């Protein structure tokens, strides 16, 4: 060989992506504003579709997830460095740890402005708003309080998991959308941040919001 010193190839195992690098990338996606930009673009598309199509159906409705669709859990996720902390207190924000149950009880999750606008637009034009969330029924008071704090009210129904229900999200949520249809509503838009929020049909349009931070089957 000529030129510089020989650099032998690195011998290494094929492994999943480095978790620390993935966390840094997900944090940067949020902090650069790219996450909010992508989120807003999807909700704005839903707004346009609902506004256009509400005139052509009877009893139009929209269905929204709560977490990372209507309310943001970013303060807790950031405190936990995007890790999952199920139990324990959440008393030292912006520092962690912050237990998920305690965070939900605080009723302090900020609402997404574009989702607020979608809800207000829908309600102003007699489009019914339904929430279908994977949150447990034991957090109903805190969730309703949180929504009201953020200026969200007037929804038709907030569906929550029965206490102790651990079935997959799609198996729980799909029948509830079918139930809404059976009440005579046409679901124009179903918005969620997980595939499991949207699988199973029972909506004319489905909108997947970005969420690289956690996965719910």
Residue pairs with C-beta under 8 A, 6 or more apart in sequence:
23 81
23 82
25 212
26 82
26 212
26 213
27 78
27 82
29 35
29 210
29 212
30 36
30 74
35 210
38 210
39 112
39 114
39 209
39 210
40 114
42 191
42 207
42 208
42 209
42 210
43 112
43 114
43 115
43 117
43 118
43 191
43 207
43 209
44 114
45 207
46 62
46 118
46 189
46 191
46 205
46 207
47 114
47 117
47 118
47 121
49 188
49 189
49 205
50 60
50 62
50 118
50 121
50 122
50 127
50 188
50 189
51 121
51 125
53 60
53 188
53 204
54 60
54 122
54 125
54 126
54 127
54 188
57 186
57 188
57 204
58 184
58 186
59 128
59 184
59 185
59 186
60 126
60 127
60 128
60 185
60 186
60 188
61 127
61 128
61 129
61 130
61 156
61 180
61 185
61 186
61 187
61 188
62 118
62 119
62 122
62 127
62 128
62 129
62 130
62 187
62 188
62 189
62 190
62 191
63 130
63 131
63 132
63 177
63 180
63 187
63 189
63 190
63 191
63 203
64 70
64 115
64 119
64 129
64 130
64 131
64 132
64 190
64 191
64 192
65 131
65 132
65 133
65 134
65 191
65 192
65 193
65 194
65 197
66 131
66 133
66 134
66 135
66 143
67 73
67 109
67 133
67 134
67 135
67 193
68 193
68 209
68 211
68 213
69 112
69 115
69 191
69 192
69 193
69 197
69 209
70 111
70 112
70 115
70 119
70 131
70 147
70 152
71 109
71 110
71 111
71 112
71 146
71 147
71 150
72 109
72 110
72 111
72 112
73 103
73 109
74 110
75 93
75 94
75 98
75 103
75 108
75 109
75 110
76 90
76 93
76 96
76 98
76 100
76 103
77 213
77 214
78 94
79 90
79 92
79 93
79 94
79 95
79 96
79 97
79 98
80 96
80 97
80 98
81 96
82 213
84 100
84 214
85 96
85 97
85 98
85 99
85 100
86 99
86 100
86 101
87 99
87 100
87 101
88 97
88 98
88 99
88 102
89 98
89 99
89 102
90 97
90 98
90 99
90 102
90 103
90 106
91 102
92 98
101 139
103 109
104 135
104 139
104 142
104 143
105 139
105 142
106 142
107 142
107 143
107 145
107 146
107 149
108 146
108 149
109 146
109 150
110 150
111 147
111 150
111 151
111 152
115 191
116 150
116 151
116 152
118 191
119 129
119 152
119 155
121 127
122 128
122 129
123 129
123 154
127 188
128 156
128 185
129 154
129 155
129 156
130 155
130 156
130 157
130 158
130 159
130 180
130 185
131 155
131 157
131 158
131 159
132 159
132 173
132 176
132 177
132 197
133 143
133 158
133 159
133 160
133 161
134 161
134 169
134 172
134 173
134 216
135 143
135 160
135 161
136 160
136 161
136 162
136 163
136 165
137 160
137 161
137 162
137 163
138 163
139 160
140 158
140 160
143 158
143 160
144 158
147 153
147 155
147 158
159 176
161 172
165 172
168 196
168 217
169 194
169 196
169 197
169 216
169 217
170 195
170 196
170 197
170 199
170 200
170 217
173 196
173 197
173 200
174 199
174 200
174 201
174 202
177 187
177 190
177 200
177 201
177 202
177 203
178 202
180 187
180 202
181 187
181 202
186 204
187 202
187 203
187 204
188 203
188 204
188 205
189 203
189 204
189 205
189 206
189 207
190 197
190 198
190 202
190 203
190 205
190 206
190 207
191 197
191 206
191 207
191 209
192 198
192 207
192 208
192 209
193 208
193 209
193 210
193 211
194 211
194 215
194 216
195 208
196 216
196 217
197 208
198 206
198 207
198 208
